[in-house]
């Protein structure tokens, strides 16, 4: 029998760790001051924010003044994109000198499987004529080719945005390799490797959305060479409504929110002190425990994937090895993923068909389609994402109920697709 609820949608959000909640508690009704105030309660809040900033910076191998707190991953992604893609007459001498007097637009490179918080701002900028956008395809496993990224860069490229790990199919991208390639380009400039360095440039900046990877991978920004990195609290057993944007020193970024000048003038507004404290505590805990937890979850994930792939007409989405330890995304032909999720929910199991941020759309996942899976097959995708409370019994229960759910939905389905749709 299943326990009352089996939550397998941790990629959408995670429950707050009780240790995180306890760390946050004093800043709701005791140390409730505004960090910008000079009295003692305000200073308590200010010190808490400063301590949290130091904690996050240390875990990223960054400096405290490179940490900007935001309202979440979406705002951080938007700030990174809009902050870099400024108008041509920007006040940035290098950017102005490179584009003044010609009709070339700023250019941005991103992968086809980026989160909507990255792709939608870029599509808006492209639609309104402010940038040119190059979208890099992925292979069947969802991997981005670093050579394809490098070959897409041109003299007017100001930003490259490639996510660290995909939220839907779980593929972990070769971020360090991409970062090294971009750094090499910047050192040699548009003339390419082997030049005398006279074309050395600080562009393009390299941004990575690491929201899904924060509790799983080492996010050392010196190893990945990221200039901008996004993460948030709700994916790491911290509170919702708080995020981080790492902004490397001396990087030129324009704010989106103006006001009192908080967060290095990049994100004005009174800081969410409890949220910031909670995010830092959550990040500290998941990083300290990640190796043990990764090993535990990998065993459960592989057990789940192996069981699901025993069902007829099934296909694993994402890389079979280089994937998040908690992610199992499987497509079943001849069924609707949304219907399967509802049947699972009725049995006490909570899963999803992909990104919760796109749950209002009945269109198949852009990520699944980008891997080359057919439109028809993509409709039958289900994502299970495991977490701290997931047990072997939970996995066994899912594997016990899935065959009947899939069989029932196939009997109701008007289609009978051949497995060629997986090819």
KOLTORDO-916166 format. One record per residue (C-alpha): x, y, z; residue number from 0. Coordinates in steps of 0.001 Angstrom, whole numbers, plus 500000, padded with zeros to 6 digits. Layout:
// KOLTORDO-916166
      x      y      z  nr
      X      Y      Z NUM
...
//
This chain:
// KOLTORDO-916166
      x      y      z  nr
 500000 500000 500000   0
 501098 503553 499338   1
 501494 506149 502032   2
 498907 508921 501886   3
 500832 510984 499350   4
 503884 510245 497211   5
 505346 513497 495948   6
 507443 512984 492815   7
 507419 516523 491426   8
 510473 517998 493133   9
 511622 519661 489902  10
 508543 521894 490176  11
 509148 522762 493824  12
 510371 521178 497029  13
 509003 521211 500577  14
 510835 523501 502970  15
 513368 521609 505062  16
 512399 521915 508781  17
 515938 523131 509521  18
 515471 525885 506960  19
 512126 526872 508448  20
 513677 527159 511905  21
 516446 529390 510548  22
 513831 531654 508955  23
 511431 531817 511902  24
 513053 534672 513930  25
 512960 537037 510969  26
 509177 537065 510680  27
 508216 538487 514079  28
 511383 539067 516141  29
 514220 540420 513986  30
 511707 541935 511586  31
 513522 545189 510817  32
 514268 546735 507446  33
 517950 546057 506599  34
 518306 549675 505505  35
 517346 551000 508951  36
 520072 552097 511387  37
 518430 550989 514617  38
 519265 547700 516288  39
 516385 545657 514823  40
 517278 546936 511370  41
 520926 546039 511938  42
 519907 542521 512974  43
 518192 542092 509618  44
 521107 543705 507772  45
 523591 541352 509430  46
 521417 538339 508593  47
 521348 539322 504915  48
 525100 539915 504932  49
 525717 536521 506520  50
 523469 534814 503976  51
 525294 536584 501159  52
 528633 535319 502495  53
 527277 531774 502740  54
 526004 531717 499160  55
 529186 533342 497862  56
 531392 530784 499600  57
 529411 527878 498149  58
 529745 529354 494650  59
 533433 530228 495190  60
 532482 533826 494560  61
 532759 537164 496373  62
 529944 538428 498567  63
 529485 541538 496450  64
 528809 539291 493431  65
 525617 537887 494975  66
 522340 539633 494115  67
 519170 538437 495838  68
 515980 538428 493752  69
 512409 537134 493939  70
 513295 533821 492268  71
 514780 532081 489256  72
 512562 533850 486740  73
 513575 537315 487901  74
 517231 536302 488004  75
 517071 534990 484427  76
 515280 538130 483273  77
 517763 540408 485020  78
 520666 538583 483403  79
 519140 538879 479932  80
 517636 542363 479982  81
 520564 543634 482029  82
 523047 542668 479337  83
 520966 543342 476229  84
 520875 547072 476605  85
 520217 549631 473867  86
 523155 550305 471583  87
 523916 553721 473084  88
 524407 552129 476473  89
 527171 554104 478114  90
 529327 550993 477894  91
 532357 552179 475875  92
 533157 548785 474399  93
 529582 548002 473441  94
 529044 551473 471983  95
 532291 551377 469995  96
 531504 547955 468586  97
 528009 548824 467351  98
 528024 552601 466804  99
 527711 553555 463187 100
 526470 550221 461814 101
 523142 548487 461624 102
 524122 545301 463434 103
 521985 544330 466398 104
 523192 542805 469620 105
 523404 539038 469242 106
 522551 536339 471793 107
 523119 532577 471746 108
 520939 530148 473719 109
 520024 526477 473577 110
 516705 525127 472328 111
 515923 523577 475730 112
 516288 526627 477962 113
 513648 527343 480598 114
 510807 529665 479576 115
 512287 532295 481910 116
 515213 532479 479484 117
 513561 531807 476129 118
 510577 534137 476536 119
 512626 537289 477327 120
 514918 536466 474404 121
 511969 535964 472047 122
 510532 539284 473217 123
 513801 541085 472518 124
 514022 539406 469123 125
 510400 540220 468253 126
 510842 543875 469188 127
 513959 544129 467049 128
 516434 544658 469881 129
 518541 541526 469357 130
 519264 538743 466933 131
 518922 535311 468487 132
 520686 532091 467555 133
 519137 528951 469067 134
 521520 526007 469359 135
 519928 522584 468789 136
 520505 519597 471070 137
 521009 515926 470293 138
 518589 513112 471143 139
 519901 513024 474702 140
 519373 516760 475114 141
 523082 517640 475085 142
 524390 520951 473782 143
 527551 520691 471662 144
 530178 523178 472946 145
 531597 523431 469412 146
 528191 524506 468121 147
 528036 527218 470780 148
 531487 528507 469915 149
 530808 528506 466176 150
 527622 530550 466747 151
 529516 533400 468443 152
 530214 536433 466293 153
 531686 539894 466964 154
 528339 541373 468009 155
 527472 538531 470416 156
 526969 539915 473925 157
 525482 536935 475760 158
 525495 533134 475719 159
 522896 531420 477936 160
 523094 527644 478420 161
 521413 525955 481377 162
 523439 523750 483736 163
 520877 520937 483879 164
 517495 520654 482229 165
 514413 520830 484427 166
 512332 518493 482259 167
 514564 515713 480945 168
 517339 516026 483550 169
 520273 516170 481118 170
 523398 517742 482622 171
 525133 520029 480131 172
 528913 520398 479591 173
 528912 523852 481160 174
 532594 523932 482133 175
 533635 523061 478588 176
 531344 525730 477152 177
 532649 528256 479677 178
 536273 527501 478761 179
 535498 527887 475058 180
 533891 531292 475644 181
 536803 532411 477826 182
 539264 531384 475109 183
 537265 533327 472545 184
 537279 536435 474712 185
 541014 536258 475252 186
 541716 535935 471547 187
 538805 537973 470273 188
 537070 537679 466939 189
 540343 536793 465231 190
 540113 533377 466869 191
 542658 531196 468661 192
 546242 532001 467881 193
 545707 535722 467347 194
 547975 538225 468981 195
 545235 539259 471382 196
 544640 542679 469843 197
 540961 541830 469564 198
 540580 540799 473204 199
 537048 541450 474452 200
 534978 540997 477582 201
 532029 539768 475473 202
 530101 537570 475245 203
 529085 537161 478849 204
 528215 533602 479846 205
 524979 532986 481765 206
 523784 529644 483103 207
 520454 528810 484717 208
 521478 526428 487510 209
 518160 526212 489383 210
 517869 522435 488983 211
 521550 521809 489682 212
 522026 523758 492923 213
 521506 520784 495197 214
 523220 518303 492900 215
 526397 519720 491349 216
 529400 521745 492429 217
 528551 525227 491162 218
 532050 526665 491516 219
 531920 529641 489151 220
 535679 529615 488701 221
 535478 526100 487255 222
 532503 526806 484999 223
 533705 530328 484042 224
 530127 531573 484361 225
 529721 535354 484477 226
 526068 535134 485495 227
 524427 532244 487340 228
 520787 531803 488354 229
 519463 529727 491235 230
 516413 529828 493507 231
 515218 528650 496879 232
 512198 526571 495935 233
 514221 523878 494160 234
 516568 523213 497102 235
 514147 522742 500023 236
 514116 526462 500694 237
 511285 529008 500505 238
 509536 530130 497350 239
 509817 533710 496195 240
 513573 534133 496618 241
 516451 533635 494228 242
 520041 534543 493444 243
 521825 536005 490483 244
 525585 535698 490636 245
 527042 538704 488800 246
 530792 538583 488264 247
 532732 541656 489362 248
 533138 544392 486759 249
 530369 542927 484593 250
 528186 545698 483185 251
 524527 545075 483992 252
 521530 547397 483904 253
 518802 547094 486590 254
 515169 546281 485837 255
 513782 547545 489154 256
 514625 551071 490315 257
 514153 552578 493740 258
 516226 552623 496892 259
 519340 551110 495367 260
 519437 547820 497264 261
 521426 544866 495912 262
 524181 546950 494324 263
 521534 549128 492618 264
 520581 546086 490520 265
 517418 545116 492407 266
 515847 547875 494456 267
 513295 547069 497128 268
 513297 546035 500770 269
 515010 542658 501009 270
 513003 539510 501742 271
 515015 538782 504879 272
 513353 535498 505949 273
 513524 534226 502371 274
 517171 535197 501957 275
 518103 533544 505248 276
 516170 530437 504230 277
 517745 530229 500799 278
 521259 530453 502218 279
 520527 527796 504838 280
 518934 525507 502238 281
 521864 525902 499851 282
 524300 525165 502655 283
 522427 521994 503640 284
 521951 520544 500154 285
 525570 521170 499238 286
 526810 519538 502439 287
 524620 516480 501897 288
 524598 516247 498116 289
 527055 513389 497606 290
 525213 511057 499973 291
 521797 512114 498697 292
 522862 511914 495043 293
 524031 508329 495542 294
 520771 507366 497259 295
 518563 509005 494657 296
 520500 507579 491716 297
 519715 504040 492882 298
 516011 504863 493210 299
 515941 506743 489896 300
 517535 503866 488001 301
 515127 501427 489631 302
 512193 503544 488514 303
 513496 504018 484972 304
 514233 500299 484537 305
 510730 499408 485699 306
 508985 501969 483504 307
 510946 500933 480409 308
 509620 497383 480794 309
 506229 498693 479688 310
 505493 498450 475942 311
 506269 501386 473675 312
 508239 503315 476288 313
 511225 505612 475787 314
 513594 507402 478187 315
 513970 511131 477564 316
 517284 512772 478378 317
 520783 511412 478733 318
 520947 507868 480169 319
 523998 508675 482331 320
 524665 512423 482422 321
 521378 513260 484090 322
 520158 514597 487400 323
 520046 511840 490033 324
 516375 512478 490791 325
 514965 512761 487264 326
 513066 510056 485337 327
 511264 511311 482227 328
 509628 508594 480142 329
 507383 508744 477089 330
 504644 506168 476474 331
 503150 505968 473008 332
 499357 506079 472547 333
 498561 507900 475805 334
 498206 511506 476929 335
 500663 512480 479651 336
 498149 514849 481252 337
 495645 512029 481643 338
 498280 509753 483181 339
 499182 512469 485694 340
 495528 512734 486743 341
 495222 508972 487189 342
 498440 508945 489207 343
 497134 511759 491377 344
 493979 509762 492074 345
 496253 506992 493336 346
 498152 509389 495598 347
 501181 509919 493337 348
 502096 513423 492201 349
 504096 513710 488989 350
 504004 516010 485957 351
 504243 516098 482190 352
 507106 518587 482220 353
 507712 522115 483395 354
 505144 523353 485902 355
 505749 526817 484467 356
 504059 525709 481223 357
 501215 523699 482740 358
 498556 525985 481215 359
 499509 524819 477725 360
 498362 521534 476216 361
 501168 521659 473675 362
 503905 519060 474137 363
 507121 520167 475794 364
 509462 522267 473670 365
 512294 520407 475390 366
 511027 516969 474353 367
 510436 518178 470792 368
 513941 519679 470662 369
 515440 516243 471266 370
 513847 515056 468026 371
 510953 513111 469471 372
 507890 513342 467252 373
 504976 515610 468111 374
 502707 512595 468505 375
 505074 510784 470875 376
 505891 513872 472932 377
 502291 514038 474195 378
 502836 510865 476213 379
 505723 512106 478351 380
 505650 511869 482144 381
 508262 513324 484504 382
 508936 511837 487927 383
 511374 513819 490081 384
 512420 512306 493385 385
 513393 514008 496650 386
 514526 513678 500245 387
 511417 511775 501351 388
 511317 509339 498419 389
 511746 505709 499428 390
 512152 502369 497678 391
 508570 501543 498698 392
 507378 504663 496877 393
 509145 503554 493709 394
 507730 500054 494008 395
 504218 501470 494400 396
 504581 503593 491266 397
 505804 500577 489315 398
 502877 498596 490683 399
 500190 501014 489499 400
 501694 502309 486245 401
 501022 499261 484033 402
 497267 499401 484674 403
 497166 503187 484155 404
 499040 502972 480868 405
 496946 500028 479665 406
 493695 501774 480535 407
 494704 504947 478714 408
 495795 502977 475665 409
 492402 501302 475473 410
 490791 504742 475543 411
 493170 506163 472941 412
 492071 506614 469312 413
 495655 506182 468104 414
 497997 503216 467833 415
 501446 504555 466976 416
 504352 502502 465734 417
 507641 502709 467645 418
 509136 504465 464613 419
 507841 507618 466327 420
 510710 507218 468807 421
 513286 507338 465991 422
//
